[in-house]
């Protein structure tokens, strides 16, 4: 693979100049081996669940006596009605399909294998008997013959609950499921409250079906708008920043002025007209207005001071957004990066869900208290689903981290290539190649750290949901505080990981070294980081709102032909949610590119000063920003002090 020893690489780094994109080394190899072993364990779980017959039980279904539908079965010891031949009975039918146990996630009903699902509602036992005679599908227990449905005293227990709802087989899974969702009204009170009139639900669904072409077209429109916005945002970034600044100033001044005006008006109002009972209330209101006005004034003053300090750093944000737009022009494949990541996540989630379903039906047959069969795993293997849950989080984070490393590698290649005509034919594929050959271990380690923080937070959230309404106020406060702290830690680590991947893409150092170097850079450029993350994130948020509003407006205009305004709701909700998801995916890539460019810029200004032999790598727009900053410093009589303290070398020593 062309790897070099990480220890010798570290020793060499202290003897040479820092050179981006050179001396590629494999990083964090032990973590790559650990991740591979973990994935092998995930594969073992899938293979075990399939090998123990769970796949057949999952797809074909099984009855309450352990018989798999659609095939011949072996006799289970001490289990009545087991070992039956269900070759012609291919569907699972529940005697009471609406009796759900949400806690144990199963239907509390006897399950039988039948030849056909009742497509129409059966109101009496005579209807059930007639259905069995015509279709050859017995819906009562195996111990009861169809001729005894209307005469046996046990029919009320051994036959399905009346009326039997109309049902249809679930595609690929051979279960008879009720067609009418009102069967589950008990567990969907919020939905039933909204659609208590069935006609409303039918109109909503029909509105979606009749507008499916429009919904598809609007989804494509949101996709196109997101791509266009990523290209033109570099031209409107300066205008957006100044518009936001002016609105913020006017809003803070206006709010403060209104509060002081209300306070003055309340203070001058005659107190003689106020009845004694309301005099204390009026004084409390006056005091509250004074507190509000003073707080708003303090906030406005602090805001002005922050804007005064950060005004020059906002210019850097504008310049980075401008350069980010150029990056997407030179690296158009970056636009499609969210597609590949989303596709990889969907494929993994489908595999994970299928394996989870396999696990739910694997194990040995065990007779429960009611005399029916359940399949349970005993011994250490019963904890496999914990391993499976950890795999969901770690591998999902690993896929997202691969995207971050790929984007970082491509942008680093673009930034540190002086002549853009010498860029690789496909910098994205070159970055993927470097990721696979050298840095999968770093990505595995970074994603595992996020997993370590995410799992305790999810456990605490589960405990909080289970104890809701039972715990005291102190315990609730402690739980929420821990969840909040872990969430904040996760967000900080995510941001640090992304910058660590950028440092790895530049220097080919391991994760810990890269994270430490990136942290030092971020701390030494804290004000610039704050400006980029506040102004930049808000600009991108406005971009998302713009795409959602534009798509929603287009949807209203296209749906205007339907005079029944009730049916607008569901199509518009679907379109707006999809538009926000698409805009978030695309603009998140844009945000990632801006963060990578900032780290490259910080390194560039440290190691180079524009003199012969130490020329800048940066774009002309960023050079203009540096020159303007130097001129401003010289005019202030400070020379190049600001440039001298930009940041420390990422590799200690030279």
C-alpha positions as CSV (number, residue, x, y, z in Angstrom):
1,X,0.0,0.0,0.0
2,X,3.0,2.3,0.1
3,X,2.8,2.9,3.8
4,X,5.6,4.3,5.9
5,X,6.3,3.7,9.5
6,X,4.5,6.3,11.6
7,X,7.2,6.6,14.2
8,X,9.9,7.2,11.6
9,X,7.6,9.6,9.9
10,X,7.3,11.6,13.1
11,X,11.1,11.7,13.5
12,X,11.6,12.8,10.0
13,X,9.0,15.6,10.4
14,X,11.1,17.3,13.0
15,X,14.1,17.5,10.5
16,X,12.3,18.9,7.4
17,X,10.3,21.8,6.3
18,X,6.5,21.3,6.3
19,X,5.4,20.4,2.8
20,X,1.7,19.9,2.1
21,X,0.6,16.8,0.2
22,X,4.0,15.1,0.4
23,X,5.4,12.1,2.2
24,X,2.1,10.2,2.5
25,X,2.1,7.7,5.4
26,X,-0.5,5.2,6.7
27,X,-2.0,6.6,9.9
28,X,-3.6,4.8,12.9
29,X,-3.2,1.3,11.4
30,X,-4.2,-0.4,14.7
31,X,-7.5,1.3,14.6
32,X,-8.0,0.2,11.0
33,X,-7.4,-3.4,12.1
34,X,-9.8,-3.0,15.1
35,X,-12.5,-1.6,12.7
36,X,-12.0,-4.5,10.3
37,X,-12.4,-7.0,13.2
38,X,-15.5,-5.1,14.3
39,X,-17.0,-5.4,10.8
40,X,-16.2,-9.1,10.8
41,X,-18.2,-9.4,14.0
42,X,-21.1,-7.6,12.4
43,X,-20.9,-10.1,9.5
44,X,-20.9,-13.0,12.0
45,X,-24.1,-11.7,13.6
46,X,-25.8,-11.6,10.2
47,X,-24.5,-15.0,9.2
48,X,-25.5,-16.5,12.5
49,X,-29.1,-15.1,12.3
50,X,-29.5,-16.4,8.7
51,X,-27.9,-19.8,9.5
52,X,-30.2,-20.5,12.4
53,X,-33.2,-20.4,10.2
54,X,-34.2,-16.8,11.1
55,X,-34.3,-15.7,7.5
56,X,-37.1,-18.2,6.6
57,X,-39.0,-17.3,9.7
58,X,-38.7,-13.6,8.9
59,X,-39.7,-13.8,5.3
60,X,-42.3,-16.6,5.3
61,X,-43.5,-16.0,8.9
62,X,-44.4,-18.6,11.5
63,X,-47.4,-19.5,13.6
64,X,-47.8,-19.6,17.3
65,X,-46.7,-23.3,17.3
66,X,-43.3,-22.8,15.6
67,X,-44.4,-23.9,12.1
68,X,-43.0,-21.9,9.2
69,X,-45.6,-21.0,6.7
70,X,-45.3,-22.3,3.1
71,X,-43.2,-25.4,3.9
72,X,-43.1,-28.7,5.7
73,X,-42.0,-28.5,9.3
74,X,-40.3,-30.8,11.8
75,X,-42.0,-31.8,15.0
76,X,-41.0,-29.8,18.1
77,X,-40.8,-31.8,21.3
78,X,-43.7,-31.2,23.7
79,X,-45.2,-28.6,21.4
80,X,-48.8,-29.4,20.2
81,X,-49.7,-28.6,16.6
82,X,-46.0,-28.4,15.6
83,X,-44.5,-30.2,12.7
84,X,-47.4,-29.5,10.4
85,X,-47.3,-29.3,6.6
86,X,-48.0,-25.7,5.6
87,X,-46.9,-26.0,1.9
88,X,-50.2,-24.5,0.8
89,X,-50.6,-22.1,3.7
90,X,-48.3,-19.3,2.8
91,X,-49.6,-16.4,4.9
92,X,-49.6,-15.5,8.6
93,X,-53.0,-14.5,10.0
94,X,-53.5,-13.1,13.5
95,X,-56.8,-13.8,15.3
96,X,-56.7,-10.3,16.9
97,X,-54.4,-8.2,14.7
98,X,-55.3,-4.9,16.5
99,X,-54.1,-6.1,19.9
100,X,-50.6,-4.6,20.0
101,X,-48.1,-4.7,22.7
102,X,-45.9,-1.6,22.1
103,X,-43.6,-2.3,25.1
104,X,-42.6,-5.7,23.9
105,X,-43.0,-4.7,20.2
106,X,-45.3,-7.6,19.1
107,X,-48.9,-8.5,18.4
108,X,-50.6,-10.1,21.4
109,X,-52.5,-12.6,19.4
110,X,-52.5,-16.2,18.2
111,X,-50.9,-16.5,14.8
112,X,-51.9,-19.1,12.2
113,X,-50.8,-20.1,8.7
114,X,-53.6,-19.6,6.2
115,X,-54.0,-20.1,2.5
116,X,-55.4,-16.6,1.8
117,X,-56.0,-13.3,3.6
118,X,-59.6,-12.1,3.9
119,X,-59.9,-9.2,1.4
120,X,-63.3,-8.2,2.7
121,X,-64.6,-7.7,6.2
122,X,-66.2,-10.8,7.8
123,X,-68.8,-9.8,10.3
124,X,-70.1,-13.2,11.6
125,X,-68.8,-16.7,12.1
126,X,-71.0,-17.7,9.2
127,X,-69.0,-15.4,7.0
128,X,-65.8,-16.9,8.3
129,X,-67.1,-20.4,7.6
130,X,-68.2,-19.4,4.1
131,X,-64.7,-17.8,3.4
132,X,-63.0,-21.1,4.5
133,X,-65.3,-23.2,2.2
134,X,-64.8,-21.0,-0.9
135,X,-61.1,-20.1,-0.5
136,X,-59.9,-23.2,1.4
137,X,-58.4,-20.8,4.0
138,X,-59.3,-21.7,7.6
139,X,-59.1,-18.7,9.8
140,X,-59.8,-20.5,13.1
141,X,-57.5,-22.7,15.1
142,X,-56.1,-25.9,13.6
143,X,-58.1,-27.9,16.2
144,X,-61.4,-26.6,14.8
145,X,-62.8,-27.8,11.5
146,X,-64.6,-25.3,9.2
147,X,-67.9,-27.2,9.6
148,X,-67.7,-26.6,13.4
149,X,-67.3,-22.8,13.2
150,X,-70.9,-22.0,13.9
151,X,-71.7,-25.0,16.1
152,X,-68.8,-25.4,18.5
153,X,-68.9,-23.7,21.9
154,X,-65.1,-23.1,21.6
155,X,-65.5,-21.0,18.4
156,X,-65.5,-17.7,20.3
157,X,-62.0,-18.5,21.6
158,X,-60.5,-20.4,18.7
159,X,-61.8,-18.2,15.9
160,X,-60.7,-14.6,15.1
161,X,-62.2,-11.6,16.9
162,X,-65.3,-10.3,15.1
163,X,-65.6,-8.5,12.9
164,X,-62.6,-9.7,11.0
165,X,-61.1,-6.6,9.3
166,X,-60.3,-6.7,5.6
167,X,-56.6,-7.4,5.2
168,X,-53.9,-7.8,2.5
169,X,-50.5,-9.6,2.5
170,X,-47.5,-7.4,3.2
171,X,-45.2,-7.6,0.1
172,X,-42.3,-10.0,0.6
173,X,-43.2,-10.8,4.2
174,X,-46.4,-12.9,3.9
175,X,-48.3,-11.3,6.8
176,X,-51.9,-10.4,6.6
177,X,-52.2,-6.8,7.7
178,X,-55.5,-4.9,8.2
179,X,-56.1,-2.5,5.3
180,X,-57.9,0.1,7.5
181,X,-55.5,2.0,9.8
182,X,-58.3,2.8,12.2
183,X,-57.5,-0.7,13.6
184,X,-54.6,1.0,15.3
185,X,-56.4,4.1,16.5
186,X,-55.6,3.3,20.1
187,X,-51.9,3.9,19.4
188,X,-52.3,6.8,17.1
189,X,-54.4,9.2,19.1
190,X,-52.7,12.3,17.7
191,X,-53.4,11.2,14.1
192,X,-57.0,10.1,14.8
193,X,-57.7,13.4,16.6
194,X,-56.6,15.2,13.4
195,X,-58.4,12.9,11.1
196,X,-61.4,11.8,13.2
197,X,-63.4,12.2,10.1
198,X,-62.2,9.4,7.7
199,X,-63.1,11.6,4.7
200,X,-60.4,14.0,5.7
201,X,-57.8,11.3,5.7
202,X,-59.0,10.0,2.4
203,X,-58.9,13.5,0.9
204,X,-55.3,14.0,2.1
205,X,-54.1,10.7,0.7
206,X,-55.9,11.3,-2.6
207,X,-54.4,14.8,-2.7
208,X,-50.9,13.2,-2.5
209,X,-51.7,10.6,-5.2
210,X,-53.2,13.1,-7.6
211,X,-50.3,15.5,-7.1
212,X,-47.5,12.9,-7.2
213,X,-46.1,14.4,-10.5
214,X,-46.1,17.9,-9.0
215,X,-44.4,16.6,-5.8
216,X,-41.7,14.9,-7.9
217,X,-41.2,18.0,-10.0
218,X,-40.9,20.2,-6.9
219,X,-38.4,17.8,-5.3
220,X,-36.3,18.1,-8.5
221,X,-36.7,21.9,-8.3
222,X,-35.3,22.0,-4.8
223,X,-32.3,19.9,-6.0
224,X,-31.6,22.4,-8.9
225,X,-32.1,25.4,-6.6
226,X,-29.6,24.0,-4.1
227,X,-27.0,23.5,-6.9
228,X,-27.5,27.0,-8.3
229,X,-27.3,28.5,-4.8
230,X,-23.9,26.8,-4.2
231,X,-22.5,28.4,-7.4
232,X,-23.9,32.0,-6.9
233,X,-23.5,32.3,-3.2
234,X,-20.0,33.5,-3.6
235,X,-21.3,36.5,-5.6
236,X,-24.0,37.5,-3.1
237,X,-22.0,36.7,0.2
238,X,-20.9,40.3,0.7
239,X,-24.4,41.7,0.1
240,X,-25.9,39.1,2.5
241,X,-23.4,39.9,5.2
242,X,-24.1,43.7,5.1
243,X,-27.8,43.2,4.9
244,X,-27.7,40.9,8.0
245,X,-25.4,43.4,9.8
246,X,-27.8,46.4,9.1
247,X,-30.9,44.4,10.1
248,X,-29.2,43.3,13.3
249,X,-28.2,46.8,14.2
250,X,-31.6,48.2,13.4
251,X,-33.3,45.4,15.2
252,X,-31.3,45.8,18.4
253,X,-31.6,49.6,18.4
254,X,-35.3,49.4,17.6
255,X,-36.0,46.9,20.3
256,X,-34.1,48.8,22.9
257,X,-35.7,52.1,21.9
258,X,-39.2,50.6,22.1
259,X,-38.6,49.2,25.6
260,X,-37.3,52.6,26.9
261,X,-40.3,54.3,25.2
262,X,-42.7,52.0,27.0
263,X,-40.9,52.5,30.3
264,X,-41.1,56.3,29.9
265,X,-44.8,56.1,28.9
266,X,-45.6,53.9,31.8
267,X,-43.7,56.1,34.2
268,X,-45.5,59.2,33.1
269,X,-49.0,57.7,33.3
270,X,-51.0,59.3,36.2
271,X,-51.2,57.0,39.2
272,X,-54.3,58.7,40.6
273,X,-56.5,56.8,38.1
274,X,-55.2,53.5,39.1
275,X,-57.3,51.7,41.7
276,X,-55.4,50.6,44.9
277,X,-55.7,46.9,44.1
278,X,-53.8,47.4,40.8
279,X,-51.2,49.9,42.1
280,X,-48.8,47.1,43.1
281,X,-49.2,45.4,39.8
282,X,-48.5,48.7,37.9
283,X,-45.3,49.2,40.0
284,X,-44.2,45.6,39.2
285,X,-44.8,46.2,35.5
286,X,-42.8,49.4,35.6
287,X,-39.9,47.6,37.4
288,X,-40.0,44.8,34.8
289,X,-39.9,47.2,31.9
290,X,-36.9,48.9,33.4
291,X,-35.1,45.6,33.8
292,X,-36.0,44.7,30.2
293,X,-34.8,48.0,28.9
294,X,-31.5,47.9,30.8
295,X,-30.9,44.3,29.6
296,X,-31.6,45.2,26.0
297,X,-29.2,48.2,26.3
298,X,-26.5,46.0,27.7
299,X,-27.1,43.5,25.0
300,X,-26.9,46.2,22.3
301,X,-23.7,47.6,23.6
302,X,-22.1,44.2,23.8
303,X,-23.3,43.4,20.3
304,X,-21.8,46.6,19.0
305,X,-18.5,45.9,20.7
306,X,-18.4,42.4,19.2
307,X,-19.2,43.7,15.7
308,X,-16.5,46.4,16.1
309,X,-13.9,43.8,17.1
310,X,-15.0,41.3,14.4
311,X,-15.7,43.6,11.5
312,X,-12.3,42.8,9.8
313,X,-12.8,39.1,10.4
314,X,-16.2,39.2,8.7
315,X,-14.3,40.3,5.6
316,X,-12.3,37.0,5.9
317,X,-15.6,35.1,6.0
318,X,-16.8,36.8,2.8
319,X,-13.5,36.0,1.1
320,X,-13.6,32.4,2.1
321,X,-17.2,32.1,0.8
322,X,-16.0,33.6,-2.5
323,X,-13.1,31.1,-2.8
324,X,-15.4,28.2,-1.8
325,X,-17.5,29.1,-4.9
326,X,-14.4,28.8,-7.0
327,X,-13.7,25.4,-5.5
328,X,-17.0,24.0,-6.7
329,X,-16.3,25.3,-10.2
330,X,-12.9,23.6,-10.3
331,X,-14.2,20.5,-8.4
332,X,-17.7,19.9,-9.7
333,X,-17.9,16.4,-8.4
334,X,-18.0,17.9,-4.9
335,X,-21.7,18.7,-5.6
336,X,-22.5,15.0,-5.9
337,X,-20.7,14.0,-2.7
338,X,-23.9,14.0,-0.6
339,X,-25.4,11.5,-3.0
340,X,-22.7,8.9,-2.6
341,X,-22.7,9.4,1.2
342,X,-26.5,9.1,1.4
343,X,-26.5,6.0,-0.9
344,X,-23.9,4.4,1.3
345,X,-25.8,5.2,4.5
346,X,-29.1,3.9,3.0
347,X,-27.5,0.6,1.9
348,X,-25.9,0.1,5.3
349,X,-29.2,1.0,7.1
350,X,-31.1,-1.5,5.0
351,X,-28.5,-4.2,5.8
352,X,-28.7,-3.3,9.5
353,X,-32.5,-3.3,9.7
354,X,-32.7,-6.7,7.8
355,X,-30.1,-8.2,10.2
356,X,-32.0,-6.7,13.2
357,X,-35.2,-8.4,11.9
358,X,-33.3,-11.7,11.5
359,X,-32.1,-11.3,15.1
360,X,-35.7,-10.9,16.3
361,X,-36.6,-14.3,15.0
362,X,-33.4,-16.3,15.7
363,X,-32.8,-18.7,18.5
364,X,-34.3,-21.9,19.9
365,X,-38.0,-22.6,20.2
366,X,-39.2,-22.0,23.8
367,X,-42.8,-22.5,25.1
368,X,-44.2,-19.5,26.9
369,X,-46.8,-19.3,29.7
370,X,-49.7,-19.5,27.2
371,X,-48.3,-22.6,25.6
372,X,-47.2,-20.9,22.4
373,X,-43.7,-20.9,20.8
374,X,-41.3,-18.1,21.0
375,X,-37.7,-18.1,19.6
376,X,-35.1,-16.8,22.1
377,X,-31.3,-16.7,22.1
378,X,-29.7,-18.0,25.3
379,X,-26.2,-17.5,26.8
380,X,-23.8,-14.8,25.7
381,X,-25.3,-14.6,22.2
382,X,-28.4,-12.9,23.6
383,X,-26.4,-9.7,23.9
384,X,-25.6,-9.6,20.2
385,X,-28.1,-6.9,19.5
386,X,-26.1,-4.5,21.8
387,X,-23.1,-5.2,19.5
388,X,-25.4,-4.6,16.5
389,X,-26.6,-1.2,17.9
390,X,-23.0,0.0,18.5
391,X,-22.2,-1.1,14.9
392,X,-25.1,1.1,13.7
393,X,-23.6,4.2,15.3
394,X,-19.9,3.5,14.6
395,X,-20.2,2.5,11.0
396,X,-22.7,5.4,10.3
397,X,-20.2,7.8,11.8
398,X,-17.4,6.1,9.8
399,X,-19.3,6.7,6.5
400,X,-19.8,10.4,7.4
401,X,-16.2,10.8,8.4
402,X,-15.1,9.3,5.1
403,X,-17.1,12.0,3.4
404,X,-15.3,14.7,5.5
405,X,-11.9,13.3,4.8
406,X,-12.7,13.0,1.1
407,X,-13.8,16.6,0.9
408,X,-10.9,17.8,3.0
409,X,-8.4,16.0,0.8
410,X,-9.9,17.4,-2.4
411,X,-10.0,21.0,-1.1
412,X,-6.4,20.7,0.3
413,X,-5.2,19.6,-3.1
414,X,-7.0,22.5,-4.7
415,X,-5.6,25.1,-2.2
416,X,-2.0,23.9,-2.3
417,X,-1.8,23.6,-6.0
418,X,-0.4,27.0,-7.2
419,X,-1.2,26.5,-10.9
420,X,-4.8,25.3,-11.0
421,X,-4.2,23.9,-14.5
422,X,-2.0,21.2,-12.8
423,X,-4.8,19.9,-10.7
424,X,-5.4,16.1,-10.9
425,X,-8.0,15.1,-13.5
426,X,-10.4,14.2,-10.7
427,X,-9.2,15.6,-7.3
428,X,-12.2,13.8,-5.6
429,X,-11.1,10.4,-6.8
430,X,-7.5,11.2,-5.9
431,X,-8.7,12.1,-2.4
432,X,-10.7,8.9,-2.2
433,X,-7.6,7.0,-3.3
434,X,-5.5,8.6,-0.5
435,X,-8.2,7.9,2.0
436,X,-8.3,4.2,1.2
437,X,-4.6,3.8,1.0
438,X,-3.5,5.8,4.0
439,X,-6.1,7.2,6.3
440,X,-8.9,4.7,6.9
441,X,-7.5,4.1,10.4
442,X,-7.7,7.8,11.2
443,X,-11.3,7.9,10.1
444,X,-12.1,4.8,12.2
445,X,-10.6,6.3,15.3
446,X,-12.3,9.7,14.9
447,X,-15.7,8.1,14.3
448,X,-15.2,5.7,17.3
449,X,-14.6,8.8,19.6
450,X,-17.9,10.2,18.5
451,X,-19.6,6.8,19.1
452,X,-18.2,6.8,22.7
453,X,-20.0,10.1,23.4
454,X,-23.2,9.3,21.4
455,X,-23.9,6.0,23.1
456,X,-24.1,7.3,26.7
457,X,-26.3,10.2,25.6
458,X,-28.7,7.8,23.9
459,X,-28.8,5.6,27.0
460,X,-29.6,8.6,29.2
461,X,-32.3,9.7,26.7
462,X,-33.8,6.2,26.9
463,X,-33.7,6.2,30.7
464,X,-35.3,9.7,30.7
465,X,-38.1,8.5,28.4
466,X,-38.8,5.4,30.5
467,X,-38.9,7.4,33.8
468,X,-41.0,10.2,32.4
469,X,-43.5,11.2,35.0
470,X,-42.0,8.9,37.7
471,X,-38.7,10.7,38.6
472,X,-38.5,13.7,40.9
473,X,-37.6,17.2,39.8
474,X,-33.9,16.8,40.9
475,X,-33.4,13.6,39.0
476,X,-35.0,15.0,35.9
477,X,-32.8,18.1,36.1
478,X,-29.6,16.0,36.5
479,X,-30.6,13.7,33.6
480,X,-31.3,16.7,31.2
481,X,-28.1,18.4,32.3
482,X,-26.1,15.3,31.5
483,X,-27.8,14.8,28.1
484,X,-27.2,18.5,27.3
485,X,-23.5,18.3,28.3
486,X,-23.0,15.2,26.2
487,X,-24.7,16.8,23.2
488,X,-22.4,19.9,23.5
489,X,-19.4,17.6,23.8
490,X,-20.5,15.6,20.7
491,X,-20.8,18.8,18.7
492,X,-17.4,20.1,19.7
493,X,-15.8,16.8,19.0
494,X,-17.5,16.7,15.6
495,X,-16.0,20.1,14.7
496,X,-12.6,19.2,16.0
497,X,-12.7,15.9,14.1
498,X,-13.4,17.6,10.9
499,X,-10.4,19.9,11.4
500,X,-8.3,17.0,12.4
501,X,-9.1,15.2,9.2
502,X,-8.0,18.4,7.3
503,X,-4.7,18.4,9.2
504,X,-4.3,14.7,8.4
505,X,-5.0,15.4,4.7
506,X,-2.2,18.1,4.7
507,X,0.5,16.5,6.9
508,X,-0.4,12.8,6.9
509,X,-0.1,12.7,10.7
510,X,-2.1,10.3,13.0
511,X,-5.5,11.4,14.5
512,X,-4.3,12.5,17.9
513,X,-1.4,14.6,16.5
514,X,-3.7,16.1,13.9
515,X,-6.4,16.9,16.4
516,X,-3.9,18.6,18.8
517,X,-2.5,20.7,16.0
518,X,-5.9,21.6,14.7
519,X,-7.0,22.6,18.2
520,X,-4.0,24.9,18.7
521,X,-4.8,26.6,15.4
522,X,-8.5,27.0,16.3
523,X,-7.6,28.5,19.7
524,X,-5.1,30.9,18.3
525,X,-7.6,32.1,15.7
526,X,-10.6,32.0,18.0
527,X,-12.1,35.3,16.9
528,X,-11.9,34.4,13.2
529,X,-13.4,31.0,13.9
530,X,-16.3,32.7,15.8
531,X,-16.9,35.0,12.9
532,X,-16.9,32.2,10.3
533,X,-19.2,30.0,12.4
534,X,-21.7,32.7,13.3
535,X,-21.9,34.8,10.2
536,X,-21.2,31.9,7.8
537,X,-23.7,29.5,9.5
538,X,-26.4,32.1,9.5
539,X,-25.9,32.8,5.8
540,X,-26.2,29.1,5.0
541,X,-29.3,28.9,7.2
542,X,-30.8,31.7,5.2
543,X,-29.9,29.8,2.1
544,X,-31.8,26.8,3.4
545,X,-34.8,29.0,4.2
546,X,-34.7,30.5,0.8
547,X,-34.8,27.1,-0.9
548,X,-37.6,25.9,1.3
549,X,-39.7,29.0,0.8
550,X,-39.1,29.1,-3.0
551,X,-40.0,25.4,-3.3
552,X,-43.1,26.0,-1.1
553,X,-44.2,29.0,-3.1
554,X,-43.8,27.1,-6.4
555,X,-45.9,24.3,-4.8
556,X,-48.7,26.7,-3.8
557,X,-48.8,28.1,-7.4
558,X,-48.8,24.6,-8.9
559,X,-51.4,23.2,-6.5
560,X,-53.7,26.2,-7.0
561,X,-55.8,24.3,-9.4
562,X,-57.2,22.3,-6.6
563,X,-59.9,24.3,-4.8
564,X,-60.0,21.9,-1.9
565,X,-57.3,23.6,0.2
566,X,-57.3,20.8,2.7
567,X,-55.4,18.5,0.3
568,X,-52.6,21.1,0.0
569,X,-51.3,20.2,3.5
570,X,-49.6,16.8,3.0
571,X,-48.0,17.5,-0.4
572,X,-46.6,20.8,0.7
573,X,-45.2,19.2,4.0
574,X,-43.6,16.5,2.0
575,X,-42.1,18.9,-0.5
576,X,-40.8,21.4,2.1
577,X,-39.3,18.6,4.2
578,X,-37.5,17.2,1.2
579,X,-36.4,20.7,0.1
580,X,-34.9,21.3,3.6
581,X,-33.1,17.9,3.6
582,X,-31.6,18.5,0.1
583,X,-30.6,22.1,1.0
584,X,-29.0,20.9,4.3
585,X,-27.0,18.2,2.5
586,X,-25.6,20.5,-0.2
587,X,-25.0,23.5,2.0
588,X,-23.3,21.3,4.7
589,X,-20.8,20.4,2.0
590,X,-20.3,24.1,1.3
591,X,-19.8,24.8,5.1
592,X,-17.3,22.0,5.2
593,X,-15.3,23.5,2.3
594,X,-15.2,26.9,4.0
595,X,-13.9,25.3,7.2
596,X,-11.2,23.4,5.3
597,X,-10.2,26.6,3.4
598,X,-9.8,28.5,6.6
599,X,-7.4,26.0,8.1
600,X,-5.4,26.0,4.9
601,X,-5.4,29.8,4.9
602,X,-4.2,29.9,8.5
603,X,-1.3,27.5,7.7
604,X,-0.4,29.5,4.5
605,X,-0.1,32.8,6.4
606,X,2.1,31.2,8.9
607,X,4.7,29.5,6.7
608,X,4.6,32.1,3.8
609,X,4.8,35.8,3.6
610,X,4.6,36.5,-0.1
611,X,8.4,37.0,-0.5
612,X,10.4,35.2,-3.2
613,X,10.7,31.5,-2.2
614,X,7.9,31.8,0.3
615,X,5.0,32.7,-2.0
616,X,1.4,32.3,-0.9
617,X,-0.6,29.4,-2.1
618,X,-3.9,31.3,-1.5
619,X,-6.3,32.7,-4.0
620,X,-6.1,36.3,-5.2
621,X,-9.2,37.2,-3.1
622,X,-7.5,36.0,0.1
623,X,-4.3,37.8,-0.9
624,X,-6.2,41.0,-1.2
625,X,-7.6,40.4,2.3
626,X,-4.0,39.8,3.7
627,X,-2.7,42.9,1.9
628,X,-5.5,45.1,3.2
629,X,-4.9,43.7,6.8
630,X,-1.2,44.6,6.5
631,X,-1.9,48.1,5.3
632,X,-4.4,48.7,8.1
633,X,-1.8,47.4,10.6
634,X,0.9,49.7,9.2
635,X,-1.4,52.7,9.3
636,X,-2.1,51.9,13.0
637,X,1.7,51.7,13.6
638,X,1.8,48.0,14.4
639,X,3.6,46.7,11.4
640,X,3.2,43.0,10.8
641,X,2.5,41.9,14.4
642,X,-0.8,40.4,13.6
643,X,0.7,38.3,10.8
644,X,3.5,37.1,13.1
645,X,1.0,35.6,15.6
646,X,-1.3,33.9,13.1
647,X,-0.5,30.4,14.3
648,X,2.3,28.0,15.2
649,X,3.7,25.3,13.0
650,X,1.7,22.1,12.7
651,X,4.9,20.1,12.9
652,X,7.1,21.0,15.8
653,X,10.6,21.9,14.7
654,X,12.0,22.3,11.3
